[in-house]
Each structure stands twice: as structure tokens, then as C-alpha cells.
Amino acid sequence: MLSNLNYLAQQARYEQTKQQLIADVITNWFNLISAEQLLDLFKRREANAQQNLEIIESGYRQGLNEALDVYLARNELNNERSRIATQKANLTQAARSLERLLGEYPKGLIAANNDLPVINDDIPLGLPSELITRKPALRASWYQLLASDASLAYAHKQRFPSLNLAAGLSDSTNRVSDLFSASSLAWSLIGSISAPIFDAGRLAANEEIASLQTQKQEQAYLQSLYDAFGDVENAITQQQSLKARYQSTLQAQENALAAEQLSFEQYQSGLVSYTTVLDAQARSFDAQSSLIEIKNQLLTNRIKLHVALGGDFAKSRSAQDEQAL
């Protein structure tokens, strides 16, 4: 029984490691997509900054714009190029991280060329707490607790005499006629009973060690259980916060893009200064980059929830609803 429990614990640990590896691969895949999209955003902004600089330089040569505007436009173009250089390094790092997880040499050449999916479904309220018991790490801790309890029971049993007559008989008393002789029976009983008595100190110590080990394993299981519930609660709370941030940032992006275009048109008409244009561009950049990052955070958080629950909560929820019907 003890060996079987240890085997089940090892099997559950293997399942937990496999689930975590899958989660890490998916997370790094989305990180790669996010890095690609940010690089694409920076390149588009560089092209836009280059176009703005050409327009401003043309106006300066015609005496319509000031030299300060030219310097500011050139500075903005250099800033965009600096962002591109940094993001290229980030993209290569993200690619290498994914390649290592896939068992490939980290050349940094893998590409996703995809879009980040948008999570539209909400986490259903009232998820049954039993879902968390599917988590392999919890099952491993539970099996380890059962194994520790079995070891304690064995250690306790060893403290009591075991009457085994056949084992105590020597070869000279192995004949049927000698089995019931007073001397053979007495020596067999004395040997079986006295061994645990003379070794009582060591056996008691072994039982105490097994008892402490069981208590330690109980605390480890409870800690794993509390950690698992904490991970689920944090993921649910984070999901709600990220959804609200995503909707707000999506609206901010729409407004910032419109403001960026309008500010440059007003600058060309002489209604605003170029610093107003730069401020609008900065707000637009922040909104667009933040939207990409929040989408990735939403996906990463949902993956963490799946790992915390040991699987897909949606299927379990559907099964629960079917049973209720």
C-alpha cells in the first residue's frame, strides 16, 4: 500500500510538471506575439514620425515653421528608432525563451506572426471548490500524506510483539513431534515477545519520528491547499481588474488616435504648437502599447487560473449544470 501511494504521488507530480510546462509554452507563445505586435507598432510610429519630419522640414524651408519644431520632430524620430532597437532585443529574447521550452537551440529565430486573441467570456460565479482538488500538486500532497500516515501505522504496529511460532523454531525442532514440546514452544514465545520489549526505545523513537513526519506532511498539504485557493482567488480578482482596464484602454486608444490626427492638422493650420502634437502622440503611443500588454496579461492570467484549478473550469461547470438538470 505504501509503495502504491508513493507511486501515485510521483505520478501526480509528473502531471503537475506537465501541466506547468504546457502553461509556460502557451504563455511564452503569447509573449512572443505581444513582442511582435509592439515591434510592429514602433515601426509604424517611426514611419509616421519620418513623415511628420518631412512635412515640418518642408514648411521650415518655406518659412512656415520654426527651427524648434524641426529639432523636436527629429528628436521624436530618434526616440522611435531607439524604441525599435530595444524592442528587437526584447523580441529575440522572447523567441529564445520559447525555443528553450520547445527543446530547440535558442537561436531567437522562431516567429509567431499571429494576433493575440481577445477573451470575451467571463469567469462564472460560484465555481465549486471541489474543482481545485483536481490540481495534480494537491493530489500529490494528499497521496504523500496518506503514505506518511501508513508509515506511522506501521511504526506503531512494530512496537507490539508478534507471535510467530514457525519462525522461532530451529532446524532441530522443525519436526512435527517437536512442535509441541515445552522447550521449543517456550523459546519461540520468549523470542517473539522479548525482541520488541528489549528494542522498545528504538521502536518508540521510530514511531515518534513517523508521527512528526505525518504532522509535517499534514501542514504541507494544508499549505498547498491554502496556496491553491489563494491562486484561484487572485486570478479571479485580477481577471476582473484587467477586463475593466482593457475596456478603458480601448476607449482611450480610440480617443488618443483621433486627438493625434486632429492635433497635427491643427498644427499645420497654425492653431496649436508642435509640443501639443508631441503630447498627443505620446498619449496615443501609451494607449496603443498598453492595449497590447493588457491583452497579453489577460491571457496570462487565464492560463494561471487553469493551472490553479488543474484544468478547464468551463467543462466542469457545464457538467455540473447537466447534473443539476
Buried (B, 14 or more C-beta within 10 A) or exposed (E): EBEEBBEBBEBBBEBBEEBEEBBBEBBBBBBBBBBBBBBEBBBEBBEBBBEBBEBBBEBBEEEEBBEEBBEBBBEBBEBBBEBBEEBBEBBBBBBBBBBEBEEEEBEBEBEBEEEBEEBEEEBEEEBEEEBBBBBBBBBBBBBBBBBBBBBBBBBBEBBEEEEEEEEBBEEEBEEEEBBEEEEBBEBBBEBBEEBBEEEEEEBBEBBEEBBEBBEEBBEBBEEBBEEBEEBBEBBBEBBEEBBEBBEEBBEBBEEBBEBBEBBBEBBBEEEBBBEBBBBBBBBBBBBBBBBBBBBBBBBBBBBBBBBBBBBEBEEBBEEBEEEEE
